[in-house]
Amino acid sequence: SLSAWLHQSTCVLPNNIFSLAMSHSWPGCWSLATTLATSSFSTEVRQFRRVASLALLSSLLHNKVLVKDNLEEVKLVVEQLFPALTQELEKLKDMMGKVKPKYLCEMFSILQAVKDIPSDKA
């Protein structure tokens, strides 16, 4: 389960299980994305799983066809993700030399993807 993958050190599910599940539009995709959006910055989740969670979300948000066809679901995920992402970036500015590069890279990748999401304003 996603919870076991996030929290249990004994869980050996590979990341691509969730990547494949999130590459198509179905209710489970949005449920997974919402859970990842709320837990990606949790201190209860191990660091390498936080990085993997961000990579999964980034991949989802960079999937242009999926985003275009499911704009409302994507916006809900972004609404859940963005406050925690902003807060995490605020914390990181004081510890820049100690941040894992991949972690930082995935956060910026998400910001880039969010910037490219079509908006209601024309």
C-alpha positions, 0 to 999 in steps of 0.5 A, a space after each residue: 500500500 502507499 502508506 506502507 511504502 511511505 512509512 515502513 522501512 520493510 516495504 520493498 515496493 518499487 517506485 514505478 508501481 505508483 508511477 504506472 498507477 499515476 500515468 492514467 486518469 482513474 480515481 485511484 490516480 487522483 487518490 494517490 496524488 492527493 495522498 502524496 501531495 499531503 505527505 511529501 513533506 512530512 517528517 514522518 516519511 523517510 527522506 528518500 521516499 519524500 524525494 520519490 514522492 516529489 518525483 512521482 508528483 512531478 511526473 504527473 504534473 509534467 504529463 501534458 495530456 493527463 493534465 489537459 484532460 483532467 484539469 480540475 483534478 490536477 488543480 485540486 492536487 496542486 492546491 493541496 501540494 502548494 502550501 506545503 511546498 512553499 513552506 518547505 522552500 522557506 525552510 530550505 533557504 536557511 539550510 541550502 548547503 545541507 539540502 539533498 540536490 535531488 530533493 531540491 531538483 524535484 521541488 523546482 521541477 514541480 514549480 515548473 510544471 505548475 507554471 505550465 498548467 493552463 489557467 482559467 484566465 485567458 
